[in-house]
Amino acid sequence: MYHRVAEESCDPWGLCVSPAAFADQMAVLAKYRAAVDLTAFSSGEGYSKSGASIAVTFDDAYVDNLTAALPIIEKYEIPITIFAVSQTLGRRREFWWDALTRAILESATLPVSLTLKLGEDVREFAIDDRPEDRALAQNWVADEDGPRTDREKLYVELWNAIVLLPPEAQDLVTDEILLWAGASLKGPESRYPATREELSGHAGHPLLHIGSHTRTHRSLPDLSLAEQAEEIEGGHRDLEETIGARIDRFSYPFGRLNSSAKKLVEALGVDVACTSAVSAATSTMDRLALPRLQSVERDEEAFTRWLQDEHHLLLRVGR
């Protein structure tokens, strides 16, 4: 699982892999002839005791998937799946989690307090921002280290609150936080999602497959059944209209699902659906709730060791 092929100074969720590291990693898959299309895992075709089949996926359809990743996958002839959020395609703003990173973790200084209306609640936050905290955040891995400073604690608290809001409220709250932090409302265009035209223009590419990632990237278990249907069915329909073809794969936003969301995905008739559970896929697993391994910045040697030693993939004959 990838999100971006880019370099950022602050990347708390490990969403970015540099172009050089991504090229190294694709070279490994090419060397072992391991790359397969994701739908190989909808049947027994993709499974072996040596773990010699690996599918490459991208969540969210950032523009760099096309500008930076695509030339590399063409060089190594690696099939990829891009899971697109239908209503974010062409938006001229960052995803809210990127804007939050820019406001809280990248700003030079933060005010000492923040009062914010989050849904029905008014929340007050006090911040003791030390000069060294911004530098500390550059190497912070949020889901491994836990928050260490007031900046990081504020980031996690806001992230956990904003993820539950509807899209319009997410935009309004994020803009309010950016203004409070003294950051520009306009983020770098390199962090934008692709446009509909850019995505549909690549829909016939022999190595690029498009999957659905809902309509607005909401946390599905926190929605009503009607809201889940709007996200899952609506996003799927949007993308099929955009590319003019059947969508046969799906990815759950944030990797989150419950039984009702899975039933709605099953009703779409897709071949395979992905979570973000950390595991290699095995033949006994549910094809509509497959796990994935998130790849981070690693060179060729480290990437090979990670796959072989930690996850028992790409194993050598006789091992």
Secondary structure, 3 states (H helix, E strand, C coil): CECEECCCCCCCCCCEECHHHHHHHHHHHHHCCCECCHHHHHCHHHCCCCCCCECEEEECCECHHHHHHHHHHHHHCCCEEEEECHHHCCCCCCCHHHHHHHHHHCCCCCCCEEEEEECCEEEEEECCCCCCHHHHHCCCCHHHHCCCCHHHHHHHHHHHHHCCCCHHHHHHHHHHHHHHCCCCCCCCHHHCECCHHHHHHCCCCCCEEEEECCCCCCCHHHCCHHHHHHHHHHHHHHHHHHHCCCCCEEECHHHCCCHHHHHHHHHCCCCEEECCCCCCCCCCCCCCCECCCCCCCCCHHHHHHHHHHHHCCCCCCCC
